[in-house]
Amino acid sequence: MKPQKQVYFIKGCQIILDEPLRNFANYLGDGKNVIITDENVLRFYGNLLSGYPIITIGSGEREKTLNTAKKIYQEFLKLGLDRSSFVIGVGGGIVCDITGFAASTFMRGIRFGFVPTTLLAQADASIGGKNGVNLNGFKNIVGTFTQPEFVFMDLEVLKTLPKRERINGMSEIVKYSLIGSFPMFDFIEKNWRDLLLLKRETVRKIIIDSIRIKSRIVEIDEKEGGERRKLNFGHTFGHAIEKLYRIPHGKSVSIGMVLASRISVARGMLSENDASRIETLLHNLGLPTRIPKYVSKLMEVVKNDKKRKGDSIHFVLLEEIGKSKITEISYKELEEYINDLC
Ligand SMILES: NC(=O)c1ccc[n+]([C@@H]2O[C@H](COP(=O)([O-])OP(=O)(O)OC[C@H]3O[C@@H](n4cnc5c(N)ncnc54)[C@H](O)[C@@H]3O)[C@@H](O)[C@H]2O)c1
């Protein structure tokens, strides 16, 4: 049976599920249109994107820089883009982040939309209007909060994702269940094998669950003054691990979530049983759970985190699976927990 197209709205952004990539032209504007994608997505799906100028970036986190944004601005100038132009990013989280950043800063902002093509981008990165690039090793340190006009997803494109990218995408999905929905966690726990095989209905359900949880949070707090910080669960140490060990984002966040869960137990909030369930699920999904050595280095990076506020940090802990809490923890206390855990 053909899946029913499903539509959600977050802060005016239309999110459309089950729209075939070949229909992308229906979403373009009347003015000049340009596509931004990366070399891999172009190789797989370039034939479906023909007829419009395409700006191709390389793949990988190292592309998400001001330098790449500059190259994109220069292409925009060459193509003669103006305020009536439309930019559409087709790719994973890197393409979405850089497209959103370039479009929302060029000429103080031109229109843009996303077609996310990785699991991580469909469940998370394309949603919510955060667009950022890295600078001097700091993740997403330069960026904007600007909503795309639309995000449309074709689940079929996930079939060409390499296994490591499927696994990488699982951690943000688990994160959504941990911060916002025990039934979602329970579902993933029961269906992790189907999820890994990307069985259509299973993936569809967990993408919808992730979008619902993210939209609930973004609707309350678009610019991360409070509630949205919950989306950083696992990311304080995750970003530090990503930077130090050059482990991909999803895998780093997985270890970051284990650390945050363990700290939640140490603070008497989360039960030992829940923490073990979390680790088992991450492990089943092929994600790393082992806490790295050299914690002093990890703490150094965390102390330079962009969310730093004096001698303490906003840190997201769990009260139970599906229920998170933003707390302010001093670096000293965090360091003590980390030393005990490692
Ligand atoms: N803005 C946000 O709210 C937000 C949220 C979470 C993560 N992120 C960011 O997302 C980025 C990670 O995104 P990602 O994991 O999608 O990585 P990615 O964009 O690097 O994509 C992973 C790899 O898959 C390839 N690829 C993409 N689609 C494919 C397809 N359909 N078939 C085959 N190969 C395909 C890409 O070329 C790349 O090599 C990080 O920079 C992270 O900071 C942003």
The ligand as an SDF file (V2000), in Angstrom:
LIG
                    3D

 44 48  0  0  0  0  0  0  0  0999 V2000
   20.8810   21.4470   13.2640 N   0  0  0  0  0  0  0  0  0  0  0  0
   20.5370   20.5170   14.1300 C   0  0  0  0  0  0  0  0  0  0  0  0
   19.5470   20.6640   14.8580 O   0  0  0  0  0  0  0  0  0  0  0  0
   21.3470   19.2610   14.2170 C   0  0  0  0  0  0  0  0  0  0  0  0
   20.8980   18.1860   15.0210 C   0  0  0  0  0  0  0  0  0  0  0  0
   21.6460   17.0120   15.0500 C   0  0  0  0  0  0  0  0  0  0  0  0
   22.8180   16.9090   14.3050 C   0  0  0  0  0  0  0  0  0  0  0  0
   23.2270   17.9730   13.5420 N   0  0  0  0  0  0  0  0  0  0  0  0
   24.4650   17.8850   12.7430 C   0  0  0  0  0  0  0  0  0  0  0  0
   24.2980   16.8830   11.7240 O   0  0  0  0  0  0  0  0  0  0  0  0
   25.6010   16.4700   11.3240 C   0  0  0  0  0  0  0  0  0  0  0  0
   25.6210   14.9830   11.0980 C   0  0  0  0  0  0  0  0  0  0  0  0
   24.6550   14.6440   10.1360 O   0  0  0  0  0  0  0  0  0  0  0  0
   24.6710   13.2230    9.3880 P   0  0  0  0  0  0  0  0  0  0  0  0
   24.9020   12.1600   10.3750 O   0  0  0  0  0  0  0  0  0  0  0  0
   23.4890   13.1750    8.5250 O   0  0  0  0  0  0  0  0  0  0  0  0
   26.0430   13.2720    8.5670 O   0  0  0  0  0  0  0  0  0  0  0  0
   26.3800   13.6140    7.0580 P   0  0  0  0  0  0  0  0  0  0  0  0
   25.6060   14.7540    6.5620 O   0  0  0  0  0  0  0  0  0  0  0  0
   27.8720   13.7120    7.0220 O   0  0  0  0  0  0  0  0  0  0  0  0
   25.9350   12.3000    6.2660 O   0  0  0  0  0  0  0  0  0  0  0  0
   26.5850   11.0760    6.5260 C   0  0  0  0  0  0  0  0  0  0  0  0
   27.1440   10.4410    5.2380 C   0  0  0  0  0  0  0  0  0  0  0  0
   26.0780    9.8610    4.5070 O   0  0  0  0  0  0  0  0  0  0  0  0
   26.1280   10.2820    3.1430 C   0  0  0  0  0  0  0  0  0  0  0  0
   24.7410   10.2540    2.6680 N   0  0  0  0  0  0  0  0  0  0  0  0
   23.7650   11.1470    2.9160 C   0  0  0  0  0  0  0  0  0  0  0  0
   22.5870   10.6930    2.4590 N   0  0  0  0  0  0  0  0  0  0  0  0
   22.8260    9.5010    1.8730 C   0  0  0  0  0  0  0  0  0  0  0  0
   21.9970    8.5390    1.2410 C   0  0  0  0  0  0  0  0  0  0  0  0
   20.6760    8.6760    1.1650 N   0  0  0  0  0  0  0  0  0  0  0  0
   22.5800    7.4200    0.7540 N   0  0  0  0  0  0  0  0  0  0  0  0
   23.9230    7.2210    0.8810 C   0  0  0  0  0  0  0  0  0  0  0  0
   24.7460    8.0760    1.4960 N   0  0  0  0  0  0  0  0  0  0  0  0
   24.1990    9.2210    1.9920 C   0  0  0  0  0  0  0  0  0  0  0  0
   26.7950   11.6200    3.1990 C   0  0  0  0  0  0  0  0  0  0  0  0
   27.4120   11.9570    1.9760 O   0  0  0  0  0  0  0  0  0  0  0  0
   27.8320   11.4160    4.3100 C   0  0  0  0  0  0  0  0  0  0  0  0
   28.9710   10.8020    3.7810 O   0  0  0  0  0  0  0  0  0  0  0  0
   26.5760   16.9360   12.4100 C   0  0  0  0  0  0  0  0  0  0  0  0
   27.3560   17.9920   11.9090 O   0  0  0  0  0  0  0  0  0  0  0  0
   25.6650   17.4260   13.5250 C   0  0  0  0  0  0  0  0  0  0  0  0
   26.2360   18.4650   14.2600 O   0  0  0  0  0  0  0  0  0  0  0  0
   22.5140   19.1280   13.4830 C   0  0  0  0  0  0  0  0  0  0  0  0
  1  2  1  0
  2  3  2  0
  2  4  1  0
  4  5  1  0
  4 44  2  0
  5  6  2  0
  6  7  1  0
  7  8  2  0
  8  9  1  0
  8 44  1  0
  9 10  1  0
  9 42  1  0
 10 11  1  0
 11 12  1  0
 11 40  1  0
 12 13  1  0
 13 14  1  0
 14 15  2  0
 14 16  1  0
 14 17  1  0
 17 18  1  0
 18 19  2  0
 18 20  1  0
 18 21  1  0
 21 22  1  0
 22 23  1  0
 23 24  1  0
 23 38  1  0
 24 25  1  0
 25 26  1  0
 25 36  1  0
 26 27  1  0
 26 35  1  0
 27 28  2  0
 28 29  1  0
 29 30  1  0
 29 35  2  0
 30 31  1  0
 30 32  2  0
 32 33  1  0
 33 34  2  0
 34 35  1  0
 36 37  1  0
 36 38  1  0
 38 39  1  0
 40 41  1  0
 40 42  1  0
 42 43  1  0
M  CHG  2   8   1  16  -1
M  END
$$$$
